Amino acid sequence: MSLDSRLLSVLAPWRGSSAWWVAFSGGLDSTVLLHALVRLAERRALPPIRAIHVHHGLQVAADDWPAHCQQVCDRLGVALEVVRVQVVPGASLERAARDARYQAFAARLGEDELLLTGQHRDDQAETLLFRLLRGAGVRGLAAMPVARALASGQLVRPLLDVSRAELEGYARANGLAWVEDPSNKQPEYSRNFLRRQVLPLLQQRWPQVSSSLARTAAHMADAQQLLDELAQQDLAVAQAGIDFDWLNLPSLALAPLRELTPARQRNALRHWLAARTLAPDENHWAGWECLRDARADATPRWRLAGGELQRSGERIWWLPDGWLASVGGPVDWLDPSVELLLPGNGSLRLDGMPPTGRLQIRYRKGGEVMDVSGRGRRDLKRLLNEAGVPAFTRGRLPLLYCDEQLVAVANLPQLSAGRCALKWCAPGC
């Protein structure tokens, strides 16, 4: 099958997109991709094709690349946008440069637009091998997907089934010129070591190693899809029955999870946590077991990147770091007819007839009491226990005071001393 035919086949679902952006580095892969798409657009109705070049400024040679990219785009009649980014050094310079690059792409990708990148089959094989050596699971071994969401559009890799040798053949047949990144020759980078030393050695014994590894990645992608579908089924029951939906926090019931095998528990939790934190490594799952098996009256925590899981009774809750931060002091409510914004803690409104006097929002410190209709004065801690309010919520739960007297607790209408209700819109994730 020709390169044109393969591009049309892969990109068929997005022929109605608003625009196709090519991530144009000036290297072999993106040069072939851009040229092939422009030539294809001469014969087929395609969305407008644009190019974007991200300049990292990490090496002297790269200073000449924007001009090269502009010359190529001028010859092809393609609009080019050059974006200069600053890479913040971290543990991995490669990772930092990649993050900066994709942030630039995401910032410019409009609704229903595509970003097309030039990763090919050899890149896919390299990615699988790299992740295998790092001990990745099924999701990691699925390597690079053909498409994924990016900002309000989609990132698509239409060349994943094309080898580098085919791209080189296309480029030479069409007289294309491209730039070579000097950093690709530096063996201290793990990917370069795999690309230049390990894969060529494997190819001597197994000539089809890149195709085989890419095929394995496709099998892993299928397996991951099945695992995701299983997780969705297992989570459907555990996500039901929440009593405090006004908390705006994700939570799961423990009982349905306990009925699953340990492997299915981990699979369901990986899926549920994927959008919230980094996947726990194998040595970190002991935290889940402690959380799951703790006494019902305990308050165990499982600390993860960006937040933690806490347990309240027979339910676990995801608390992002913002939720774990302490809230400010008292806030005067001068006009109860207007919604009150609480620093770092959402907003409040008062429904019904506000009490007369000086109104102030405070938070628990301990020892609070309030008058409850038909029951007299009661300790707030006991009232919150009776209502089953999760312990992690209590330090954030707004309390309405009128002239130094506690008269209402947010979102608990049974704990209101007058003809008003305090409605709290809690901060979400």
Residue pairs with C-beta under 8 A, 6 or more apart in sequence:
1 9
3 32
3 36
3 162
3 166
3 170
4 36
4 39
4 40
6 158
6 161
6 162
7 36
7 37
7 40
7 158
8 40
8 44
10 146
10 156
10 158
10 161
11 20
11 114
11 116
11 156
11 158
14 20
14 47
14 114
14 154
14 156
15 45
15 46
15 47
16 47
17 47
17 112
17 113
17 114
17 153
17 154
18 47
18 48
18 110
18 111
18 112
18 113
19 47
19 48
19 49
19 50
19 110
19 113
19 114
20 37
20 46
20 47
20 48
20 49
20 50
20 113
20 114
20 116
21 50
21 51
21 52
21 105
21 108
21 109
21 113
21 114
21 115
21 116
22 30
22 33
22 34
22 37
22 49
22 50
22 51
22 52
22 78
22 116
22 118
23 30
23 52
23 54
23 101
23 105
23 115
23 116
23 117
23 118
24 30
24 31
24 34
24 51
24 52
24 53
24 69
24 72
24 73
24 80
25 53
25 54
25 65
25 69
25 118
25 179
25 181
26 53
26 65
26 68
26 69
26 72
26 178
26 179
27 118
27 178
27 179
27 180
27 181
28 118
28 164
28 167
28 168
28 171
28 178
29 118
29 119
29 120
29 123
29 159
29 164
29 167
30 117
30 118
31 72
31 171
31 176
31 177
31 178
32 118
32 159
32 167
32 170
32 171
32 176
33 116
33 117
33 118
33 158
33 159
34 49
34 51
34 72
34 73
34 76
34 78
35 76
35 171
35 174
35 176
36 170
37 46
37 49
37 116
38 49
38 76
38 77
38 78
40 46
41 49
47 114
49 78
50 78
50 79
50 80
50 81
51 69
51 73
51 78
51 79
51 80
51 81
52 80
52 81
52 82
52 83
52 104
52 105
52 108
52 115
53 65
53 66
53 69
53 80
53 81
53 82
53 83
54 83
54 84
54 85
54 100
54 101
54 104
54 105
55 62
55 63
55 65
55 66
55 82
55 83
55 84
55 85
56 62
56 85
56 87
56 97
56 100
56 101
57 63
57 84
57 85
57 86
57 87
58 87
58 93
58 97
58 183
59 182
59 183
61 179
61 181
61 182
62 181
64 179
65 179
66 82
68 179
69 80
69 82
70 80
70 82
72 177
73 79
73 80
81 108
83 104
83 108
85 100
85 101
85 103
85 104
86 100
87 93
87 96
87 97
87 100
88 96
88 100
89 96
90 96
94 189
94 191
102 150
105 115
105 150
105 151
105 155
106 150
106 151
107 151
109 115
109 150
109 151
109 152
109 153
110 152
110 153
111 152
111 153
112 152
112 153
113 152
113 153
113 154
114 153
114 154
114 155
114 156
115 150
115 153
115 154
115 155
115 156
116 156
116 157
116 158
117 155
117 156
117 157
118 157
118 159
119 144
119 157
119 159
119 160
120 159
120 160
120 162
120 163
120 164
120 167
121 159
121 160
121 161
121 162
121 163
121 164
121 210
121 211
121 214
122 163
122 164
122 195
122 199
122 210
123 144
123 160
123 164
124 143
124 144
124 160
124 210
124 213
124 214
124 217
125 199
125 209
125 210
125 211
125 212
125 213
125 214
125 217
126 191
126 194
126 195
126 199
127 143
127 144
127 217
128 141
128 143
128 213
128 214
128 216
128 217
128 220
129 194
129 198
129 199
129 213
130 190
130 191
130 194
131 140
131 141
131 143
132 141
134 140
137 279
138 220
138 223
138 224
138 227
139 224
139 227
139 270
139 279
141 216
141 217
141 220
142 217
142 220
142 221
142 223
142 224
143 214
143 217
143 220
143 221
144 157
144 160
144 217
145 157
145 221
146 156
146 157
146 158
146 160
147 154
147 155
147 156
147 157
148 154
148 155
149 155
159 167
160 214
161 214
163 210
163 211
170 176
171 178
183 189
183 192
184 192
184 195
185 192
185 196
186 192
187 193
187 196
187 197
199 209
199 210
202 209
203 209
203 210
206 212
227 267
227 271
228 271
230 264
230 267
230 268
231 267
231 268
231 270
231 271
231 272
232 271
234 256
234 257
234 260
234 264
234 267
234 268
235 252
235 268
235 271
235 272
237 253
237 256
238 252
238 253
238 254
238 256
238 257
238 268
239 251
239 252
239 253
240 253
241 253
242 251
242 315
243 388
244 389
244 390
244 393
246 411
246 424
246 425
246 426
247 317
247 390
247 393
247 426
248 425
248 426
248 427
248 428
248 429
249 317
249 318
249 319
249 323
249 426
249 428
249 429
250 272
250 276
250 317
250 318
250 429
251 315
251 316
251 317
251 318
252 272
252 315
252 316
253 314
253 315
254 292
254 311
254 314
254 315
254 316
255 314
257 265
257 268
257 269
257 292
258 292
260 268
265 288
265 292
266 285
266 288
269 288
270 279
270 280
273 279
273 280
273 304
273 318
276 306
276 307
276 318
276 320
276 429
277 304
277 305
277 306
277 307
278 304
278 305
278 306
280 287
280 288
280 304
284 304
287 302
287 303
287 304
287 309
288 302
288 309
290 300
290 302
291 300
291 301
291 302
291 309
291 311
291 316
294 300
294 311
296 313
296 314
298 311
299 310
299 311
299 312
299 391
299 392
300 310
300 311
301 308
301 309
301 310
301 311
302 308
302 309
302 310
306 320
306 321
307 318
307 319
307 320
307 321
307 323
307 324
308 318
308 319
308 324
309 316
309 317
309 318
309 319
310 316
310 317
310 319
310 390
310 392
311 317
312 390
312 391
312 392
313 388
313 390
315 390
317 390
317 392
318 429
319 392
320 429
322 344
322 427
323 392
323 396
323 427
323 429
325 344
326 395
327 342
327 343
327 344
327 345
327 363
327 395
327 396
328 342
328 343
328 344
328 345
329 362
329 363
330 360
330 361
330 362
331 340
331 342
331 343
331 360
331 361
332 358
332 359
332 360
332 361
333 340
333 348
333 350
333 359
333 360
333 361
333 400
334 359
336 350
336 354
336 359
337 350
337 354
339 347
339 348
339 349
340 347
340 348
340 349
340 361
341 347
342 348
342 361
342 398
344 427
345 396
345 398
345 426
345 427
346 424
346 425
346 426
346 427
347 424
347 425
348 361
348 398
348 410
348 422
348 423
348 424
348 425
349 423
349 425
350 400
350 420
350 421
350 422
350 423
351 420
351 421
351 423
352 418
352 419
352 420
352 421
353 418
353 419
353 420
354 420
355 402
355 407
355 417
355 418
355 420
356 402
357 402
357 403
358 402
358 403
359 400
359 401
359 402
360 400
360 401
361 398
361 399
361 400
361 401
362 398
362 399
362 401
363 395
363 396
363 397
363 398
363 399
364 380
364 394
364 395
364 397
364 399
366 381
368 379
368 380
368 381
368 399
368 406
369 377
369 378
369 379
369 380
369 406
370 377
370 378
370 380
370 383
370 405
370 406
370 407
370 409
370 415
370 417
371 377
371 378
371 405
371 417
372 378
372 383
372 414
372 415
372 417
373 417
380 399
380 406
380 409
383 409
383 415
384 394
384 397
384 409
387 412
387 414
387 415
389 397
389 412
396 426
397 409
397 410
397 411
397 424
398 409
398 410
398 422
398 424
399 406
399 408
399 409
399 410
400 406
400 407
400 408
400 409
400 410
400 422
401 407
405 417
406 417
407 416
407 417
407 418
408 415
408 416
408 417
408 418
408 420
408 421
408 422
409 415
409 416
409 422
410 422
410 423
410 424
411 422
411 423
411 424
413 421
416 422
